[in-house]
Amino acid sequence: MEERFMATMIQCYFIAFGVMIGGSIIGSIGAFVSGDAPFTHINRIAKNLRIWAIVAAIGGTFDAIDNFDRGIYEGSTIDLVKQILLIITAMGGAHTALLVIEWLIQEEIE
């Protein structure tokens, strides 16, 4: 694989990780200010934010669909493989963030 794609994979991982951590923690500030339990809201936000972290990391859904289209109909299998690797990398970043959030709040996120 080329060096630029590896850099894109690393960025994709950390973008998903950052969206999950930042969104959950910053989103729970509203719960804290309003007097609710912030850890409960971190848990709820993290569950709802998973798919959006992956979508944000891969650059939006239209690019992913375009790459799949090119891979299937134009026979460019390398684009298809690269897109699948980017999605798996983003899922790994989101899952790692969930593990860190579980560790921080000491609750299991379902």
VEXDREN-2710 file (C-alpha; in Angstrom, 1 decimal):
% VEXDREN-2710
k/r/px/py/pz
1/MET/0.0/0.0/0.0
2/GLU/1.2/3.5/-0.7
3/GLU/2.4/5.8/2.1
4/ARG/-0.4/8.3/1.6
5/PHE/-3.1/5.7/2.1
6/MET/-1.5/4.6/5.3
7/ALA/-1.6/8.2/6.5
8/THR/-5.2/8.4/5.6
9/MET/-6.0/5.2/7.5
10/ILE/-4.3/6.6/10.6
11/GLN/-6.2/9.9/10.3
12/CYS/-9.4/8.0/9.8
13/TYR/-8.8/6.0/13.1
14/PHE/-8.1/9.1/15.1
15/ILE/-10.9/11.1/13.6
16/ALA/-13.4/8.5/14.7
17/PHE/-11.7/8.2/18.1
18/GLY/-11.8/12.0/18.5
19/VAL/-15.5/12.4/17.5
20/MET/-16.5/9.7/20.0
21/ILE/-14.4/11.0/22.9
22/GLY/-15.0/14.7/22.3
23/GLY/-18.6/14.4/21.4
24/SER/-19.4/12.3/24.5
25/ILE/-17.5/14.3/27.0
26/ILE/-18.4/17.8/25.6
27/GLY/-22.0/16.6/25.1
28/SER/-22.3/15.6/28.7
29/ILE/-21.5/19.2/29.9
30/GLY/-25.1/20.1/29.1
31/ALA/-26.3/17.4/31.5
32/PHE/-23.9/18.6/34.2
33/VAL/-25.1/22.2/33.8
34/SER/-28.8/21.1/34.0
35/GLY/-28.2/19.0/37.1
36/ASP/-28.5/15.6/35.5
37/ALA/-26.0/12.7/35.8
38/PRO/-23.2/13.4/33.3
39/PHE/-21.9/9.8/33.3
40/THR/-25.3/8.5/32.2
41/HIS/-25.4/11.1/29.4
42/ILE/-21.9/10.2/28.3
43/ASN/-23.1/6.6/28.0
44/ARG/-26.2/7.5/26.0
45/ILE/-24.3/9.9/23.8
46/ALA/-21.5/7.4/23.1
47/LYS/-24.1/4.8/22.0
48/ASN/-25.8/7.2/19.6
49/LEU/-22.6/8.7/18.2
50/ARG/-20.9/5.5/17.0
51/ILE/-22.2/5.5/13.4
52/TRP/-21.7/9.3/13.0
53/ALA/-18.1/8.9/14.1
54/ILE/-17.5/6.3/11.4
55/VAL/-19.3/8.5/8.8
56/ALA/-17.3/11.5/9.8
57/ALA/-14.0/9.6/9.7
58/ILE/-14.5/8.2/6.1
59/GLY/-15.4/11.7/4.8
60/GLY/-19.2/11.3/4.4
61/THR/-21.3/8.6/2.9
62/PHE/-21.3/9.8/-0.7
63/ASP/-17.6/9.3/-1.2
64/ALA/-17.9/5.8/0.2
65/ILE/-20.7/4.9/-2.2
66/ASP/-18.9/6.4/-5.1
67/ASN/-15.8/4.3/-4.3
68/PHE/-17.9/1.1/-4.0
69/ASP/-19.6/2.0/-7.3
70/ARG/-16.2/2.4/-9.0
71/GLY/-15.0/-0.8/-7.5
72/ILE/-17.9/-2.9/-8.6
73/TYR/-18.9/-1.4/-12.0
74/GLU/-15.5/-0.3/-13.3
75/GLY/-13.6/-3.2/-12.0
76/SER/-11.3/-1.1/-9.8
77/THR/-11.0/-3.6/-6.9
78/ILE/-8.2/-1.6/-5.2
79/ASP/-10.6/1.3/-4.6
80/LEU/-13.1/-1.2/-3.1
81/VAL/-10.5/-2.8/-0.8
82/LYS/-9.2/0.7/0.3
83/GLN/-12.7/1.8/1.2
84/ILE/-13.4/-1.3/3.2
85/LEU/-10.1/-0.9/5.0
86/LEU/-11.0/2.7/5.8
87/ILE/-14.4/1.7/7.2
88/ILE/-12.8/-1.0/9.3
89/THR/-10.2/1.4/10.6
90/ALA/-12.9/4.0/11.5
91/MET/-14.8/1.2/13.3
92/GLY/-11.7/0.4/15.2
93/GLY/-11.3/4.0/16.3
94/ALA/-14.9/4.2/17.4
95/HIS/-14.6/1.0/19.3
96/THR/-11.3/2.0/21.0
97/ALA/-13.0/5.3/22.1
98/LEU/-15.9/3.3/23.5
99/LEU/-13.5/1.2/25.6
100/VAL/-11.8/4.4/26.9
101/ILE/-15.2/5.9/27.8
102/GLU/-16.2/2.7/29.6
103/TRP/-12.9/2.8/31.5
104/LEU/-13.5/6.5/32.4
105/ILE/-17.1/6.2/33.6
106/GLN/-16.8/2.6/34.9
107/GLU/-20.0/1.5/33.2
108/GLU/-20.5/-0.9/30.4
109/ILE/-21.8/0.6/27.2
110/GLU/-24.2/-1.8/25.4
END
